Amino acid sequence: MTKEKRFQLRQSSILLLTAVIWGLAFVAQSVGMDYIGPYTLIAIRFFLGAAALLPLVWWQSRSADQIRRTQDNRAMGGAILIRGGIWCGLALGAASTLQQLGIAQTTVGKAGFITAMYIVLVPVYAFFLGRKTKPFLWLCVAIACVGIYYLSMPEGKFTLGRGDALCLACAFVFAVQITLVDHYANLVDGVRLAVLQFLTASAIGFVLMLLFEHPEPGAIRQAAGALLYLGIMSSGVAYTLQIVGQRGLNPTIASLIMSLESAISLIAGYFILHQTLTMRELFGCALMGAAIVIAQFV
């Protein structure tokens, strides 16, 4: 196995672990909202995610290699890191808010597959950014749209449920976040980028929480298990793995691997929350899954 192949295998394995953590996070998001509102959940989970990474930032700052990279970053301008963290955090906060609101009004399996629409949208965005994209991709977009129809719209109707619509909007914003991470992860330190990203997303959640919610301490304690998983694993660990895993890997391939979270969310929703899908909805999942896979080979 060549050095390049070993590198791609390592990066792909990192992103596969990311997908598993995220797939299980759909369950934690659903359970957490049994006790607290969506904005409170977003504020706390991303604050915990940033806090969980601070020891790693401190440890890295003591290594000679990190000192050199820090000097390189300063030479390029510290504004690059700050700007990247804010832009990525704004996209992450917006996408997470849409997803959290959507999960409250649909099943975690449907939310996972609709959110995975970003796998088709990433190469579409790349096309509009001037990157080469083959025409066959548009067929994948059409297949995915048909899949959403079967997954989210009752037979004989053309009405997208509110929860499903929010998850679809989330997919559009997550595609932006993946594109931004792909850009900035190659310019600055990934862990520091993750910390700034989380703090920005958490700030969005706190503002919305103060405006629209009044969380009780007792309710937060009841949601502690879900919050710790979302904050430490789904945010602190998984989003950092995303940044590390995406570095040097084709963003389309990266998004394909991470989209496996949809299948994991469906399995987790069935076994943990006992949520089921109809045959029509499963057919929609199959169409979306086919579009997601085919999009990587066009």
SELO-772282 format. One record per residue (C-alpha): residue number from 1; x, y, z. Coordinates in steps of 0.5 Angstrom, whole numbers, plus 500, padded with zeros to 3 digits. Each point is the difference from the previous one (the first is absolute). Example, Ala and Ser with C-alpha at 12.3 -4.5 7.8 and 13.67 -1.06 7.14 Angstrom:
! residues 2
ATOM     i    xx    yy    zz
ATOM     1   525   491   516
ATOM     2   502   507   498
//
This chain:
! residues 298
ATOM     i    xx    yy    zz
ATOM     1   500   500   500
ATOM     2   503   507   498
ATOM     3   501   505   505
ATOM     4   494   504   496
ATOM     5   495   494   501
ATOM     6   502   500   507
ATOM     7   499   507   502
ATOM     8   493   500   496
ATOM     9   498   493   504
ATOM    10   502   504   507
ATOM    11   496   506   498
ATOM    12   494   496   498
ATOM    13   500   496   506
ATOM    14   500   506   504
ATOM    15   494   503   496
ATOM    16   497   493   501
ATOM    17   500   501   508
ATOM    18   497   507   499
ATOM    19   494   497   496
ATOM    20   499   495   506
ATOM    21   500   505   505
ATOM    22   496   505   496
ATOM    23   495   494   499
ATOM    24   499   499   507
ATOM    25   500   507   502
ATOM    26   493   501   496
ATOM    27   497   495   506
ATOM    28   503   505   505
ATOM    29   497   506   497
ATOM    30   493   497   500
ATOM    31   501   498   507
ATOM    32   503   506   503
ATOM    33   494   504   497
ATOM    34   496   496   505
ATOM    35   502   505   505
ATOM    36   503   506   497
ATOM    37   499   504   494
ATOM    38   504   500   493
ATOM    39   504   507   501
ATOM    40   502   498   508
ATOM    41   502   493   497
ATOM    42   504   503   494
ATOM    43   503   506   505
ATOM    44   502   494   505
ATOM    45   503   495   495
ATOM    46   504   504   497
ATOM    47   503   504   506
ATOM    48   502   493   503
ATOM    49   503   498   493
ATOM    50   504   506   500
ATOM    51   502   499   508
ATOM    52   502   493   498
ATOM    53   505   502   495
ATOM    54   504   505   504
ATOM    55   504   495   504
ATOM    56   502   498   493
ATOM    57   502   507   497
ATOM    58   504   501   507
ATOM    59   504   493   498
ATOM    60   501   502   493
ATOM    61   503   507   502
ATOM    62   505   496   504
ATOM    63   503   496   494
ATOM    64   505   503   496
ATOM    65   497   498   493
ATOM    66   494   504   503
ATOM    67   504   506   501
ATOM    68   503   500   493
ATOM    69   492   500   497
ATOM    70   498   505   505
ATOM    71   506   505   497
ATOM    72   498   498   493
ATOM    73   492   502   502
ATOM    74   503   506   503
ATOM    75   504   501   493
ATOM    76   494   499   496
ATOM    77   496   505   505
ATOM    78   496   497   506
ATOM    79   494   503   497
ATOM    80   499   494   495
ATOM    81   499   496   506
ATOM    82   495   505   503
ATOM    83   496   501   494
ATOM    84   500   492   498
ATOM    85   497   499   507
ATOM    86   495   505   500
ATOM    87   498   498   493
ATOM    88   500   492   501
ATOM    89   496   502   507
ATOM    90   495   504   497
ATOM    91   498   494   495
ATOM    92   501   495   505
ATOM    93   495   504   505
ATOM    94   495   501   495
ATOM    95   500   493   497
ATOM    96   500   497   507
ATOM    97   494   505   502
ATOM    98   496   497   494
ATOM    99   501   493   501
ATOM   100   499   501   507
ATOM   101   493   503   499
ATOM   102   499   495   494
ATOM   103   501   494   505
ATOM   104   495   502   505
ATOM   105   495   499   494
ATOM   106   502   494   496
ATOM   107   503   493   502
ATOM   108   508   500   501
ATOM   109   500   495   494
ATOM   110   497   505   495
ATOM   111   504   506   503
ATOM   112   506   496   499
ATOM   113   499   498   492
ATOM   114   497   507   499
ATOM   115   506   503   503
ATOM   116   505   496   496
ATOM   117   497   504   494
ATOM   118   507   504   501
ATOM   119   504   494   496
ATOM   120   496   502   494
ATOM   121   501   508   501
ATOM   122   507   500   502
ATOM   123   502   498   492
ATOM   124   495   505   498
ATOM   125   502   506   504
ATOM   126   507   498   497
ATOM   127   498   501   493
ATOM   128   497   507   502
ATOM   129   507   501   503
ATOM   130   503   499   493
ATOM   131   502   492   502
ATOM   132   500   495   494
ATOM   133   493   496   501
ATOM   134   497   495   495
ATOM   135   493   501   497
ATOM   136   498   493   503
ATOM   137   500   503   507
ATOM   138   494   504   498
ATOM   139   496   493   500
ATOM   140   503   498   507
ATOM   141   496   507   502
ATOM   142   494   498   497
ATOM   143   500   493   503
ATOM   144   501   503   507
ATOM   145   494   504   499
ATOM   146   496   494   498
ATOM   147   502   497   506
ATOM   148   498   506   504
ATOM   149   493   500   497
ATOM   150   499   492   502
ATOM   151   504   501   507
ATOM   152   496   507   502
ATOM   153   494   501   496
ATOM   154   493   495   501
ATOM   155   498   496   494
ATOM   156   496   505   496
ATOM   157   502   506   503
ATOM   158   505   505   498
ATOM   159   501   503   507
ATOM   160   507   500   504
ATOM   161   499   499   507
ATOM   162   503   506   505
ATOM   163   505   495   503
ATOM   164   502   497   493
ATOM   165   501   507   497
ATOM   166   504   503   506
ATOM   167   505   494   499
ATOM   168   500   501   493
ATOM   169   502   507   501
ATOM   170   505   498   505
ATOM   171   503   496   494
ATOM   172   501   506   496
ATOM   173   504   503   506
ATOM   174   504   494   502
ATOM   175   503   500   493
ATOM   176   502   507   501
ATOM   177   503   498   506
ATOM   178   504   494   497
ATOM   179   502   505   494
ATOM   180   503   505   505
ATOM   181   504   495   504
ATOM   182   503   497   494
ATOM   183   503   507   499
ATOM   184   502   502   507
ATOM   185   502   493   502
ATOM   186   506   501   495
ATOM   187   502   507   503
ATOM   188   500   499   507
ATOM   189   501   496   506
ATOM   190   493   495   500
ATOM   191   499   500   508
ATOM   192   501   507   501
ATOM   193   495   501   494
ATOM   194   495   495   503
ATOM   195   500   504   507
ATOM   196   499   506   496
ATOM   197   494   497   496
ATOM   198   497   497   506
ATOM   199   500   507   504
ATOM   200   497   503   495
ATOM   201   494   495   499
ATOM   202   499   500   507
ATOM   203   500   508   501
ATOM   204   494   499   494
ATOM   205   497   495   505
ATOM   206   500   504   506
ATOM   207   497   506   497
ATOM   208   494   496   497
ATOM   209   500   497   507
ATOM   210   499   507   504
ATOM   211   495   502   495
ATOM   212   496   494   499
ATOM   213   501   495   506
ATOM   214   500   500   507
ATOM   215   504   494   502
ATOM   216   499   497   507
ATOM   217   506   497   504
ATOM   218   497   494   501
ATOM   219   498   499   493
ATOM   220   507   501   498
ATOM   221   502   495   505
ATOM   222   495   495   497
ATOM   223   503   501   493
ATOM   224   507   499   503
ATOM   225   502   494   497
ATOM   226   498   502   493
ATOM   227   503   506   500
ATOM   228   507   497   502
ATOM   229   500   495   495
ATOM   230   498   506   495
ATOM   231   505   505   503
ATOM   232   506   495   501
ATOM   233   499   495   495
ATOM   234   496   503   494
ATOM   235   502   507   500
ATOM   236   507   500   504
ATOM   237   503   493   497
ATOM   238   496   499   493
ATOM   239   500   507   497
ATOM   240   508   500   502
ATOM   241   500   493   497
ATOM   242   497   503   494
ATOM   243   505   506   499
ATOM   244   506   495   501
ATOM   245   497   495   495
ATOM   246   498   505   495
ATOM   247   507   503   499
ATOM   248   503   497   494
ATOM   249   494   496   498
ATOM   250   495   502   494
ATOM   251   494   503   503
ATOM   252   495   496   496
ATOM   253   503   494   503
ATOM   254   500   503   507
ATOM   255   493   501   499
ATOM   256   498   494   498
ATOM   257   503   496   506
ATOM   258   497   505   505
ATOM   259   493   499   496
ATOM   260   500   493   503
ATOM   261   498   503   507
ATOM   262   493   500   496
ATOM   263   500   492   500
ATOM   264   502   500   507
ATOM   265   495   505   503
ATOM   266   495   496   496
ATOM   267   502   493   504
ATOM   268   501   504   507
ATOM   269   493   503   499
ATOM   270   497   493   499
ATOM   271   504   496   506
ATOM   272   501   506   505
ATOM   273   493   504   499
ATOM   274   496   495   496
ATOM   275   499   504   495
ATOM   276   497   497   493
ATOM   277   500   502   493
ATOM   278   494   498   495
ATOM   279   502   496   493
ATOM   280   499   507   496
ATOM   281   505   504   505
ATOM   282   505   494   500
ATOM   283   500   500   492
ATOM   284   501   508   501
ATOM   285   506   498   504
ATOM   286   503   495   495
ATOM   287   499   505   494
ATOM   288   504   506   504
ATOM   289   505   494   502
ATOM   290   501   499   493
ATOM   291   501   507   498
ATOM   292   505   501   505
ATOM   293   504   494   498
ATOM   294   500   502   493
ATOM   295   501   507   501
ATOM   296   507   498   502
ATOM   297   502   497   493
ATOM   298   498   505   495
//
